[in-house]
């Protein structure tokens, strides 16, 4: 493999793992059929447990791993995606 910048053959290829956070969303049907009556009942009847769940409950984000192949020239330091 040749470096596109300097033309050298001294190139290292490695796999890089990137982690991105993805937000979880509820669907439209949930808000139409469940949320409008469940949210007021939850906060009026279960205020203390609802606060504890909101503070210590599961997070609404999910980690997504993305693997990319990256080439790096050892002579000039130019990097590019394969």
PDB file with SEQRES, HELIX, SHEET and CRYST1 records, atoms N, CA, C and O in Angstrom:
SEQRES   1 A   82  UNK UNK UNK UNK UNK UNK UNK UNK UNK UNK UNK UNK UNK          
SEQRES   2 A   82  UNK UNK UNK UNK UNK UNK UNK UNK UNK UNK UNK UNK UNK          
SEQRES   3 A   82  UNK UNK UNK UNK UNK UNK UNK UNK UNK UNK UNK UNK UNK          
SEQRES   4 A   82  UNK UNK UNK UNK UNK UNK UNK UNK UNK UNK UNK UNK UNK          
SEQRES   5 A   82  UNK UNK UNK UNK UNK UNK UNK UNK UNK UNK UNK UNK UNK          
SEQRES   6 A   82  UNK UNK UNK UNK UNK UNK UNK UNK UNK UNK UNK UNK UNK          
SEQRES   7 A   82  UNK UNK UNK UNK                                              
HELIX    1 AA1 UNK A   28  UNK A   30  1                                   3    
HELIX    2 AA2 UNK A   31  UNK A   35  3                                   5    
HELIX    3 AA3 UNK A   36  UNK A   45  1                                  10    
HELIX    4 AA4 UNK A   47  UNK A   56  1                                  10    
SHEET    1 AA1 3 UNK A  11  UNK A  23  0                                        
SHEET    2 AA1 3 UNK A  61  UNK A  73 -1                                        
SHEET    3 AA1 3 UNK A  79  UNK A  81 -1                                        
CRYST1    1.000    1.000    1.000  90.00  90.00  90.00 P 1           1          
ATOM      1  N   UNK A   1       0.852  -1.171   0.000  1.00  0.00           N  
ATOM      2  CA  UNK A   1       0.000   0.000   0.000  1.00  0.00           C  
ATOM      3  C   UNK A   1       0.897   1.234   0.000  1.00  0.00           C  
ATOM      4  O   UNK A   1       1.923   1.261   0.679  1.00  0.00           O  
ATOM      5  N   UNK A   2       0.511   2.243  -0.756  1.00  0.00           N  
ATOM      6  CA  UNK A   2       1.302   3.463  -0.884  1.00  0.00           C  
ATOM      7  C   UNK A   2       0.602   4.615  -0.184  1.00  0.00           C  
ATOM      8  O   UNK A   2      -0.625   4.707  -0.164  1.00  0.00           O  
ATOM      9  N   UNK A   3       1.412   5.484   0.385  1.00  0.00           N  
ATOM     10  CA  UNK A   3       0.897   6.716   0.987  1.00  0.00           C  
ATOM     11  C   UNK A   3       0.493   7.667  -0.137  1.00  0.00           C  
ATOM     12  O   UNK A   3       1.286   7.907  -1.048  1.00  0.00           O  
ATOM     13  N   UNK A   4      -0.734   8.220  -0.094  1.00  0.00           N  
ATOM     14  CA  UNK A   4      -1.154   9.139  -1.157  1.00  0.00           C  
ATOM     15  C   UNK A   4      -0.432  10.483  -1.102  1.00  0.00           C  
ATOM     16  O   UNK A   4      -0.430  11.226  -2.084  1.00  0.00           O  
ATOM     17  N   UNK A   5       0.179  10.796   0.033  1.00  0.00           N  
ATOM     18  CA  UNK A   5       0.840  12.095   0.174  1.00  0.00           C  
ATOM     19  C   UNK A   5       2.291  12.055  -0.304  1.00  0.00           C  
ATOM     20  O   UNK A   5       2.709  12.900  -1.095  1.00  0.00           O  
ATOM     21  N   UNK A   6       3.075  11.052   0.184  1.00  0.00           N  
ATOM     22  CA  UNK A   6       4.503  11.018  -0.151  1.00  0.00           C  
ATOM     23  C   UNK A   6       4.879   9.837  -1.036  1.00  0.00           C  
ATOM     24  O   UNK A   6       5.992   9.815  -1.562  1.00  0.00           O  
ATOM     25  N   UNK A   7       4.000   8.852  -1.225  1.00  0.00           N  
ATOM     26  CA  UNK A   7       4.281   7.708  -2.079  1.00  0.00           C  
ATOM     27  C   UNK A   7       5.113   6.620  -1.431  1.00  0.00           C  
ATOM     28  O   UNK A   7       5.583   5.720  -2.126  1.00  0.00           O  
ATOM     29  N   UNK A   8       5.307   6.673  -0.132  1.00  0.00           N  
ATOM     30  CA  UNK A   8       6.122   5.689   0.576  1.00  0.00           C  
ATOM     31  C   UNK A   8       5.351   4.377   0.750  1.00  0.00           C  
ATOM     32  O   UNK A   8       4.123   4.378   0.829  1.00  0.00           O  
ATOM     33  N   UNK A   9       6.078   3.264   0.810  1.00  0.00           N  
ATOM     34  CA  UNK A   9       5.495   1.943   1.054  1.00  0.00           C  
ATOM     35  C   UNK A   9       5.490   1.588   2.540  1.00  0.00           C  
ATOM     36  O   UNK A   9       4.966   0.539   2.914  1.00  0.00           O  
ATOM     37  N   UNK A  10       6.056   2.430   3.384  1.00  0.00           N  
ATOM     38  CA  UNK A  10       6.159   2.178   4.822  1.00  0.00           C  
ATOM     39  C   UNK A  10       4.866   2.643   5.504  1.00  0.00           C  
ATOM     40  O   UNK A  10       4.823   3.715   6.108  1.00  0.00           O  
ATOM     41  N   UNK A  11       3.821   1.826   5.401  1.00  0.00           N  
ATOM     42  CA  UNK A  11       2.484   2.183   5.891  1.00  0.00           C  
ATOM     43  C   UNK A  11       2.017   1.136   6.899  1.00  0.00           C  
ATOM     44  O   UNK A  11       2.174  -0.064   6.674  1.00  0.00           O  
ATOM     45  N   UNK A  12       1.445   1.595   8.007  1.00  0.00           N  
ATOM     46  CA  UNK A  12       0.871   0.716   9.026  1.00  0.00           C  
ATOM     47  C   UNK A  12      -0.652   0.799   8.951  1.00  0.00           C  
ATOM     48  O   UNK A  12      -1.223   1.887   8.885  1.00  0.00           O  
ATOM     49  N   UNK A  13      -1.294  -0.355   8.961  1.00  0.00           N  
ATOM     50  CA  UNK A  13      -2.756  -0.421   8.925  1.00  0.00           C  
ATOM     51  C   UNK A  13      -3.231  -0.953  10.269  1.00  0.00           C  
ATOM     52  O   UNK A  13      -2.754  -1.988  10.735  1.00  0.00           O  
ATOM     53  N   UNK A  14      -4.180  -0.240  10.898  1.00  0.00           N  
ATOM     54  CA  UNK A  14      -4.696  -0.688  12.194  1.00  0.00           C  
ATOM     55  C   UNK A  14      -6.201  -0.472  12.251  1.00  0.00           C  
ATOM     56  O   UNK A  14      -6.763   0.329  11.504  1.00  0.00           O  
ATOM     57  N   UNK A  15      -6.842  -1.211  13.159  1.00  0.00           N  
ATOM     58  CA  UNK A  15      -8.282  -1.097  13.371  1.00  0.00           C  
ATOM     59  C   UNK A  15      -8.511  -0.256  14.618  1.00  0.00           C  
ATOM     60  O   UNK A  15      -7.955  -0.543  15.678  1.00  0.00           O  
ATOM     61  N   UNK A  16      -9.330   0.782  14.490  1.00  0.00           N  
ATOM     62  CA  UNK A  16      -9.625   1.691  15.595  1.00  0.00           C  
ATOM     63  C   UNK A  16     -11.080   1.505  15.990  1.00  0.00           C  
ATOM     64  O   UNK A  16     -11.960   1.462  15.130  1.00  0.00           O  
ATOM     65  N   UNK A  17     -11.335   1.396  17.287  1.00  0.00           N  
ATOM     66  CA  UNK A  17     -12.688   1.230  17.809  1.00  0.00           C  
ATOM     67  C   UNK A  17     -13.171   2.567  18.356  1.00  0.00           C  
ATOM     68  O   UNK A  17     -12.557   3.116  19.271  1.00  0.00           O  
ATOM     69  N   UNK A  18     -14.259   3.097  17.810  1.00  0.00           N  
ATOM     70  CA  UNK A  18     -14.851   4.339  18.290  1.00  0.00           C  
ATOM     71  C   UNK A  18     -16.152   4.006  19.007  1.00  0.00           C  
ATOM     72  O   UNK A  18     -16.934   3.175  18.545  1.00  0.00           O  
ATOM     73  N   UNK A  19     -16.376   4.667  20.147  1.00  0.00           N  
ATOM     74  CA  UNK A  19     -17.596   4.461  20.922  1.00  0.00           C  
ATOM     75  C   UNK A  19     -18.413   5.744  20.867  1.00  0.00           C  
ATOM     76  O   UNK A  19     -17.927   6.819  21.216  1.00  0.00           O  
ATOM     77  N   UNK A  20     -19.664   5.618  20.423  1.00  0.00           N  
ATOM     78  CA  UNK A  20     -20.577   6.758  20.386  1.00  0.00           C  
ATOM     79  C   UNK A  20     -21.798   6.433  21.233  1.00  0.00           C  
ATOM     80  O   UNK A  20     -22.214   5.278  21.327  1.00  0.00           O  
ATOM     81  N   UNK A  21     -22.364   7.460  21.844  1.00  0.00           N  
ATOM     82  CA  UNK A  21     -23.567   7.280  22.645  1.00  0.00           C  
ATOM     83  C   UNK A  21     -24.786   7.556  21.779  1.00  0.00           C  
ATOM     84  O   UNK A  21     -24.851   8.566  21.078  1.00  0.00           O  
ATOM     85  N   UNK A  22     -25.748   6.649  21.838  1.00  0.00           N  
ATOM     86  CA  UNK A  22     -26.980   6.775  21.072  1.00  0.00           C  
ATOM     87  C   UNK A  22     -28.130   6.910  22.063  1.00  0.00           C  
ATOM     88  O   UNK A  22     -28.246   6.106  22.989  1.00  0.00           O  
ATOM     89  N   UNK A  23     -28.972   7.909  21.880  1.00  0.00           N  
ATOM     90  CA  UNK A  23     -30.112   8.120  22.762  1.00  0.00           C  
ATOM     91  C   UNK A  23     -31.238   7.166  22.419  1.00  0.00           C  
ATOM     92  O   UNK A  23     -31.533   6.922  21.249  1.00  0.00           O  
ATOM     93  N   UNK A  24     -31.865   6.628  23.462  1.00  0.00           N  
ATOM     94  CA  UNK A  24     -33.027   5.770  23.258  1.00  0.00           C  
ATOM     95  C   UNK A  24     -34.274   6.655  23.281  1.00  0.00           C  
ATOM     96  O   UNK A  24     -34.430   7.498  24.165  1.00  0.00           O  
ATOM     97  N   UNK A  25     -35.152   6.459  22.309  1.00  0.00           N  
ATOM     98  CA  UNK A  25     -36.391   7.228  22.239  1.00  0.00           C  
ATOM     99  C   UNK A  25     -37.572   6.276  22.235  1.00  0.00           C  
ATOM    100  O   UNK A  25     -37.485   5.152  21.741  1.00  0.00           O  
ATOM    101  N   UNK A  26     -38.668   6.742  22.789  1.00  0.00           N  
ATOM    102  CA  UNK A  26     -39.896   5.973  22.742  1.00  0.00           C  
ATOM    103  C   UNK A  26     -40.646   6.337  21.462  1.00  0.00           C  
ATOM    104  O   UNK A  26     -40.448   7.416  20.903  1.00  0.00           O  
ATOM    105  N   UNK A  27     -41.493   5.444  21.012  1.00  0.00           N  
ATOM    106  CA  UNK A  27     -42.224   5.667  19.776  1.00  0.00           C  
ATOM    107  C   UNK A  27     -43.433   6.560  19.958  1.00  0.00           C  
ATOM    108  O   UNK A  27     -43.808   6.894  21.082  1.00  0.00           O  
ATOM    109  N   UNK A  28     -44.037   6.941  18.858  1.00  0.00           N  
ATOM    110  CA  UNK A  28     -45.213   7.811  18.858  1.00  0.00           C  
ATOM    111  C   UNK A  28     -46.396   7.109  19.516  1.00  0.00           C  
ATOM    112  O   UNK A  28     -47.169   7.739  20.238  1.00  0.00           O  
ATOM    113  N   UNK A  29     -46.542   5.808  19.271  1.00  0.00           N  
ATOM    114  CA  UNK A  29     -47.668   5.081  19.861  1.00  0.00           C  
ATOM    115  C   UNK A  29     -47.605   5.070  21.384  1.00  0.00           C  
ATOM    116  O   UNK A  29     -48.644   5.117  22.041  1.00  0.00           O  
ATOM    117  N   UNK A  30     -46.407   5.010  21.953  1.00  0.00           N  
ATOM    118  CA  UNK A  30     -46.264   5.054  23.410  1.00  0.00           C  
ATOM    119  C   UNK A  30     -46.823   6.363  23.948  1.00  0.00           C  
ATOM    120  O   UNK A  30     -47.571   6.359  24.926  1.00  0.00           O  
ATOM    121  N   UNK A  31     -46.469   7.489  23.320  1.00  0.00           N  
ATOM    122  CA  UNK A  31     -46.944   8.785  23.800  1.00  0.00           C  
ATOM    123  C   UNK A  31     -48.444   8.971  23.573  1.00  0.00           C  
ATOM    124  O   UNK A  31     -49.099   9.650  24.364  1.00  0.00           O  
ATOM    125  N   UNK A  32     -48.997   8.389  22.521  1.00  0.00           N  
ATOM    126  CA  UNK A  32     -50.428   8.535  22.254  1.00  0.00           C  
ATOM    127  C   UNK A  32     -51.289   7.688  23.193  1.00  0.00           C  
ATOM    128  O   UNK A  32     -52.335   8.142  23.657  1.00  0.00           O  
ATOM    129  N   UNK A  33     -50.847   6.450  23.472  1.00  0.00           N  
ATOM    130  CA  UNK A  33     -51.698   5.529  24.199  1.00  0.00           C  
ATOM    131  C   UNK A  33     -51.320   5.330  25.659  1.00  0.00           C  
ATOM    132  O   UNK A  33     -52.179   4.928  26.444  1.00  0.00           O  
ATOM    133  N   UNK A  34     -50.089   5.589  26.062  1.00  0.00           N  
ATOM    134  CA  UNK A  34     -49.661   5.272  27.425  1.00  0.00           C  
ATOM    135  C   UNK A  34     -49.234   6.506  28.202  1.00  0.00           C  
ATOM    136  O   UNK A  34     -49.691   6.705  29.327  1.00  0.00           O  
ATOM    137  N   UNK A  35     -48.386   7.326  27.642  1.00  0.00           N  
ATOM    138  CA  UNK A  35     -47.745   8.385  28.406  1.00  0.00           C  
ATOM    139  C   UNK A  35     -48.713   9.416  28.974  1.00  0.00           C  
ATOM    140  O   UNK A  35     -48.529   9.878  30.100  1.00  0.00           O  
ATOM    141  N   UNK A  36     -49.738   9.782  28.215  1.00  0.00           N  
ATOM    142  CA  UNK A  36     -50.631  10.857  28.633  1.00  0.00           C  
ATOM    143  C   UNK A  36     -51.387  10.520  29.904  1.00  0.00           C  
ATOM    144  O   UNK A  36     -51.742  11.434  30.648  1.00  0.00           O  
ATOM    145  N   UNK A  37     -51.653   9.248  30.190  1.00  0.00           N  
ATOM    146  CA  UNK A  37     -52.328   8.894  31.445  1.00  0.00           C  
ATOM    147  C   UNK A  37     -51.359   8.316  32.459  1.00  0.00           C  
ATOM    148  O   UNK A  37     -51.626   8.406  33.658  1.00  0.00           O  
ATOM    149  N   UNK A  38     -50.248   7.729  32.041  1.00  0.00           N  
ATOM    150  CA  UNK A  38     -49.319   7.113  32.983  1.00  0.00           C  
ATOM    151  C   UNK A  38     -48.459   8.145  33.712  1.00  0.00           C  
ATOM    152  O   UNK A  38     -48.206   7.977  34.905  1.00  0.00           O  
ATOM    153  N   UNK A  39     -48.008   9.189  33.056  1.00  0.00           N  
ATOM    154  CA  UNK A  39     -47.128  10.176  33.674  1.00  0.00           C  
ATOM    155  C   UNK A  39     -47.799  10.897  34.848  1.00  0.00           C  
ATOM    156  O   UNK A  39     -47.178  10.994  35.906  1.00  0.00           O  
ATOM    157  N   UNK A  40     -49.025  11.406  34.725  1.00  0.00           N  
ATOM    158  CA  UNK A  40     -49.646  12.062  35.889  1.00  0.00           C  
ATOM    159  C   UNK A  40     -49.904  11.098  37.049  1.00  0.00           C  
ATOM    160  O   UNK A  40     -49.726  11.468  38.209  1.00  0.00           O  
ATOM    161  N   UNK A  41     -50.321   9.869  36.747  1.00  0.00           N  
ATOM    162  CA  UNK A  41     -50.552   8.891  37.819  1.00  0.00           C  
ATOM    163  C   UNK A  41     -49.241   8.562  38.517  1.00  0.00           C  
ATOM    164  O   UNK A  41     -49.190   8.485  39.745  1.00  0.00           O  
ATOM    165  N   UNK A  42     -48.187   8.369  37.741  1.00  0.00           N  
ATOM    166  CA  UNK A  42     -46.889   8.029  38.321  1.00  0.00           C  
ATOM    167  C   UNK A  42     -46.400   9.138  39.249  1.00  0.00           C  
ATOM    168  O   UNK A  42     -45.913   8.849  40.342  1.00  0.00           O  
ATOM    169  N   UNK A  43     -46.516  10.384  38.842  1.00  0.00           N  
ATOM    170  CA  UNK A  43     -46.012  11.474  39.664  1.00  0.00           C  
ATOM    171  C   UNK A  43     -46.934  11.805  40.836  1.00  0.00           C  
ATOM    172  O   UNK A  43     -46.451  12.292  41.858  1.00  0.00           O  
ATOM    173  N   UNK A  44     -48.222  11.563  40.732  1.00  0.00           N  
ATOM    174  CA  UNK A  44     -49.119  11.845  41.857  1.00  0.00           C  
ATOM    175  C   UNK A  44     -49.102  10.725  42.901  1.00  0.00           C  
ATOM    176  O   UNK A  44     -49.079  10.999  44.100  1.00  0.00           O  
ATOM    177  N   UNK A  45     -49.113   9.484  42.458  1.00  0.00           N  
ATOM    178  CA  UNK A  45     -49.226   8.351  43.370  1.00  0.00           C  
ATOM    179  C   UNK A  45     -47.856   7.845  43.822  1.00  0.00           C  
ATOM    180  O   UNK A  45     -47.674   7.502  44.990  1.00  0.00           O  
ATOM    181  N   UNK A  46     -46.917   7.798  42.921  1.00  0.00           N  
ATOM    182  CA  UNK A  46     -45.601   7.209  43.208  1.00  0.00           C  
ATOM    183  C   UNK A  46     -44.491   8.263  43.179  1.00  0.00           C  
ATOM    184  O   UNK A  46     -43.445   8.029  42.573  1.00  0.00           O  
ATOM    185  N   UNK A  47     -44.694   9.405  43.814  1.00  0.00           N  
ATOM    186  CA  UNK A  47     -43.742  10.502  43.702  1.00  0.00           C  
ATOM    187  C   UNK A  47     -42.350  10.114  44.188  1.00  0.00           C  
ATOM    188  O   UNK A  47     -41.373  10.300  43.462  1.00  0.00           O  
ATOM    189  N   UNK A  48     -42.242   9.586  45.384  1.00  0.00           N  
ATOM    190  CA  UNK A  48     -40.924   9.233  45.927  1.00  0.00           C  
ATOM    191  C   UNK A  48     -40.269   8.105  45.124  1.00  0.00           C  
ATOM    192  O   UNK A  48     -39.108   8.251  44.743  1.00  0.00           O  
ATOM    193  N   UNK A  49     -40.948   6.992  44.849  1.00  0.00           N  
ATOM    194  CA  UNK A  49     -40.300   5.969  44.019  1.00  0.00           C  
ATOM    195  C   UNK A  49     -39.958   6.478  42.619  1.00  0.00           C  
ATOM    196  O   UNK A  49     -38.932   6.095  42.055  1.00  0.00           O  
ATOM    197  N   UNK A  50     -40.807   7.337  42.055  1.00  0.00           N  
ATOM    198  CA  UNK A  50     -40.530   7.868  40.722  1.00  0.00           C  
ATOM    199  C   UNK A  50     -39.285   8.749  40.744  1.00  0.00           C  
ATOM    200  O   UNK A  50     -38.491   8.722  39.804  1.00  0.00           O  
ATOM    201  N   UNK A  51     -39.108   9.532  41.812  1.00  0.00           N  
ATOM    202  CA  UNK A  51     -37.897  10.345  41.924  1.00  0.00           C  
ATOM    203  C   UNK A  51     -36.662   9.465  42.069  1.00  0.00           C  
ATOM    204  O   UNK A  51     -35.626   9.746  41.466  1.00  0.00           O  
ATOM    205  N   UNK A  52     -36.764   8.413  42.855  1.00  0.00           N  
ATOM    206  CA  UNK A  52     -35.632   7.497  43.012  1.00  0.00           C  
ATOM    207  C   UNK A  52     -35.295   6.794  41.699  1.00  0.00           C  
ATOM    208  O   UNK A  52     -34.121   6.622  41.374  1.00  0.00           O  
ATOM    209  N   UNK A  53     -36.309   6.391  40.946  1.00  0.00           N  
ATOM    210  CA  UNK A  53     -36.061   5.749  39.659  1.00  0.00           C  
ATOM    211  C   UNK A  53     -35.455   6.753  38.679  1.00  0.00           C  
ATOM    212  O   UNK A  53     -34.571   6.399  37.900  1.00  0.00           O  
ATOM    213  N   UNK A  54     -35.926   8.004  38.712  1.00  0.00           N  
ATOM    214  CA  UNK A  54     -35.393   9.017  37.805  1.00  0.00           C  
ATOM    215  C   UNK A  54     -33.921   9.313  38.113  1.00  0.00           C  
ATOM    216  O   UNK A  54     -33.133   9.582  37.206  1.00  0.00           O  
ATOM    217  N   UNK A  55     -33.560   9.261  39.391  1.00  0.00           N  
ATOM    218  CA  UNK A  55     -32.174   9.556  39.778  1.00  0.00           C  
ATOM    219  C   UNK A  55     -31.272   8.350  39.563  1.00  0.00           C  
ATOM    220  O   UNK A  55     -30.210   8.475  38.954  1.00  0.00           O  
ATOM    221  N   UNK A  56     -31.681   7.180  40.056  1.00  0.00           N  
ATOM    222  CA  UNK A  56     -30.819   6.000  40.047  1.00  0.00           C  
ATOM    223  C   UNK A  56     -31.196   4.957  38.998  1.00  0.00           C  
ATOM    224  O   UNK A  56     -30.553   3.910  38.923  1.00  0.00           O  
ATOM    225  N   UNK A  57     -32.203   5.209  38.203  1.00  0.00           N  
ATOM    226  CA  UNK A  57     -32.669   4.236  37.223  1.00  0.00           C  
ATOM    227  C   UNK A  57     -31.731   4.121  36.040  1.00  0.00           C  
ATOM    228  O   UNK A  57     -30.661   4.731  36.015  1.00  0.00           O  
ATOM    229  N   UNK A  58     -32.139   3.339  35.069  1.00  0.00           N  
ATOM    230  CA  UNK A  58     -31.315   3.108  33.891  1.00  0.00           C  
ATOM    231  C   UNK A  58     -31.153   4.396  33.093  1.00  0.00           C  
ATOM    232  O   UNK A  58     -32.032   5.258  33.090  1.00  0.00           O  
ATOM    233  N   UNK A  59     -30.051   4.505  32.439  1.00  0.00           N  
ATOM    234  CA  UNK A  59     -29.770   5.677  31.616  1.00  0.00           C  
ATOM    235  C   UNK A  59     -30.429   5.501  30.246  1.00  0.00           C  
ATOM    236  O   UNK A  59     -30.640   4.379  29.785  1.00  0.00           O  
ATOM    237  N   UNK A  60     -30.742   6.599  29.619  1.00  0.00           N  
ATOM    238  CA  UNK A  60     -31.430   6.544  28.341  1.00  0.00           C  
ATOM    239  C   UNK A  60     -30.454   6.657  27.180  1.00  0.00           C  
ATOM    240  O   UNK A  60     -30.808   7.134  26.102  1.00  0.00           O  
ATOM    241  N   UNK A  61     -29.218   6.212  27.410  1.00  0.00           N  
ATOM    242  CA  UNK A  61     -28.238   6.216  26.337  1.00  0.00           C  
ATOM    243  C   UNK A  61     -27.636   4.830  26.205  1.00  0.00           C  
ATOM    244  O   UNK A  61     -27.531   4.084  27.178  1.00  0.00           O  
ATOM    245  N   UNK A  62     -27.247   4.504  24.993  1.00  0.00           N  
ATOM    246  CA  UNK A  62     -26.692   3.198  24.693  1.00  0.00           C  
ATOM    247  C   UNK A  62     -25.363   3.404  23.975  1.00  0.00           C  
ATOM    248  O   UNK A  62     -25.270   4.253  23.088  1.00  0.00           O  
ATOM    249  N   UNK A  63     -24.340   2.648  24.338  1.00  0.00           N  
ATOM    250  CA  UNK A  63     -23.038   2.756  23.696  1.00  0.00           C  
ATOM    251  C   UNK A  63     -23.031   1.920  22.417  1.00  0.00           C  
ATOM    252  O   UNK A  63     -23.423   0.753  22.422  1.00  0.00           O  
ATOM    253  N   UNK A  64     -22.582   2.532  21.329  1.00  0.00           N  
ATOM    254  CA  UNK A  64     -22.500   1.859  20.034  1.00  0.00           C  
ATOM    255  C   UNK A  64     -21.033   1.853  19.610  1.00  0.00           C  
ATOM    256  O   UNK A  64     -20.403   2.908  19.532  1.00  0.00           O  
ATOM    257  N   UNK A  65     -20.486   0.662  19.336  1.00  0.00           N  
ATOM    258  CA  UNK A  65     -19.103   0.524  18.895  1.00  0.00           C  
ATOM    259  C   UNK A  65     -19.035   0.556  17.374  1.00  0.00           C  
ATOM    260  O   UNK A  65     -19.795  -0.130  16.690  1.00  0.00           O  
ATOM    261  N   UNK A  66     -18.108   1.367  16.854  1.00  0.00           N  
ATOM    262  CA  UNK A  66     -17.880   1.468  15.420  1.00  0.00           C  
ATOM    263  C   UNK A  66     -16.408   1.173  15.173  1.00  0.00           C  
ATOM    264  O   UNK A  66     -15.536   1.825  15.749  1.00  0.00           O  
ATOM    265  N   UNK A  67     -16.129   0.196  14.321  1.00  0.00           N  
ATOM    266  CA  UNK A  67     -14.744  -0.161  14.004  1.00  0.00           C  
ATOM    267  C   UNK A  67     -14.377   0.410  12.645  1.00  0.00           C  
ATOM    268  O   UNK A  67     -15.104   0.232  11.668  1.00  0.00           O  
ATOM    269  N   UNK A  68     -13.220   1.112  12.591  1.00  0.00           N  
ATOM    270  CA  UNK A  68     -12.724   1.704  11.358  1.00  0.00           C  
ATOM    271  C   UNK A  68     -11.305   1.237  11.112  1.00  0.00           C  
ATOM    272  O   UNK A  68     -10.543   1.031  12.057  1.00  0.00           O  
ATOM    273  N   UNK A  69     -10.948   1.068   9.861  1.00  0.00           N  
ATOM    274  CA  UNK A  69      -9.585   0.732   9.482  1.00  0.00           C  
ATOM    275  C   UNK A  69      -8.866   2.027   9.105  1.00  0.00           C  
ATOM    276  O   UNK A  69      -9.307   2.754   8.215  1.00  0.00           O  
ATOM    277  N   UNK A  70      -7.758   2.307   9.789  1.00  0.00           N  
ATOM    278  CA  UNK A  70      -7.008   3.541   9.583  1.00  0.00           C  
ATOM    279  C   UNK A  70      -5.595   3.192   9.138  1.00  0.00           C  
ATOM    280  O   UNK A  70      -4.946   2.333   9.736  1.00  0.00           O  
ATOM    281  N   UNK A  71      -5.118   3.858   8.089  1.00  0.00           N  
ATOM    282  CA  UNK A  71      -3.752   3.675   7.592  1.00  0.00           C  
ATOM    283  C   UNK A  71      -2.925   4.882   8.022  1.00  0.00           C  
ATOM    284  O   UNK A  71      -3.406   6.015   8.008  1.00  0.00           O  
ATOM    285  N   UNK A  72      -1.671   4.626   8.406  1.00  0.00           N  
ATOM    286  CA  UNK A  72      -0.778   5.684   8.851  1.00  0.00           C  
ATOM    287  C   UNK A  72       0.582   5.499   8.189  1.00  0.00           C  
ATOM    288  O   UNK A  72       1.177   4.425   8.275  1.00  0.00           O  
ATOM    289  N   UNK A  73       1.073   6.537   7.533  1.00  0.00           N  
ATOM    290  CA  UNK A  73       2.384   6.503   6.898  1.00  0.00           C  
ATOM    291  C   UNK A  73       3.450   6.719   7.970  1.00  0.00           C  
ATOM    292  O   UNK A  73       3.353   7.654   8.765  1.00  0.00           O  
ATOM    293  N   UNK A  74       4.457   5.865   7.993  1.00  0.00           N  
ATOM    294  CA  UNK A  74       5.510   5.967   9.004  1.00  0.00           C  
ATOM    295  C   UNK A  74       6.548   7.034   8.643  1.00  0.00           C  
ATOM    296  O   UNK A  74       7.317   7.452   9.508  1.00  0.00           O  
ATOM    297  N   UNK A  75       6.585   7.475   7.398  1.00  0.00           N  
ATOM    298  CA  UNK A  75       7.571   8.485   6.995  1.00  0.00           C  
ATOM    299  C   UNK A  75       7.060   9.905   7.210  1.00  0.00           C  
ATOM    300  O   UNK A  75       7.742  10.723   7.827  1.00  0.00           O  
ATOM    301  N   UNK A  76       5.856  10.204   6.701  1.00  0.00           N  
ATOM    302  CA  UNK A  76       5.358  11.592   6.784  1.00  0.00           C  
ATOM    303  C   UNK A  76       4.283  11.778   7.850  1.00  0.00           C  
ATOM    304  O   UNK A  76       3.977  12.917   8.202  1.00  0.00           O  
ATOM    305  N   UNK A  77       3.695  10.695   8.379  1.00  0.00           N  
ATOM    306  CA  UNK A  77       2.684  10.807   9.428  1.00  0.00           C  
ATOM    307  C   UNK A  77       1.279  11.034   8.919  1.00  0.00           C  
ATOM    308  O   UNK A  77       0.369  11.264   9.717  1.00  0.00           O  
ATOM    309  N   UNK A  78       1.077  10.979   7.636  1.00  0.00           N  
ATOM    310  CA  UNK A  78      -0.274  11.178   7.051  1.00  0.00           C  
ATOM    311  C   UNK A  78      -1.166   9.988   7.408  1.00  0.00           C  
ATOM    312  O   UNK A  78      -0.733   8.840   7.300  1.00  0.00           O  
ATOM    313  N   UNK A  79      -2.414  10.249   7.835  1.00  0.00           N  
ATOM    314  CA  UNK A  79      -3.368   9.184   8.153  1.00  0.00           C  
ATOM    315  C   UNK A  79      -4.588   9.316   7.234  1.00  0.00           C  
ATOM    316  O   UNK A  79      -4.972  10.418   6.842  1.00  0.00           O  
ATOM    317  N   UNK A  80      -5.188   8.162   6.899  1.00  0.00           N  
ATOM    318  CA  UNK A  80      -6.394   8.142   6.074  1.00  0.00           C  
ATOM    319  C   UNK A  80      -7.165   6.859   6.358  1.00  0.00           C  
ATOM    320  O   UNK A  80      -6.610   5.876   6.847  1.00  0.00           O  
ATOM    321  N   UNK A  81      -8.450   6.890   6.042  1.00  0.00           N  
ATOM    322  CA  UNK A  81      -9.304   5.711   6.215  1.00  0.00           C  
ATOM    323  C   UNK A  81      -9.180   4.817   5.001  1.00  0.00           C  
ATOM    324  O   UNK A  81      -9.086   5.290   3.868  1.00  0.00           O  
ATOM    325  N   UNK A  82      -9.181   3.529   5.252  1.00  0.00           N  
ATOM    326  CA  UNK A  82      -9.074   2.569   4.159  1.00  0.00           C  
ATOM    327  C   UNK A  82     -10.425   2.294   3.580  1.00  0.00           C  
ATOM    328  O   UNK A  82     -10.545   1.506   2.642  1.00  0.00           O  
TER     329      UNK A  82                                                      
END                                                                             
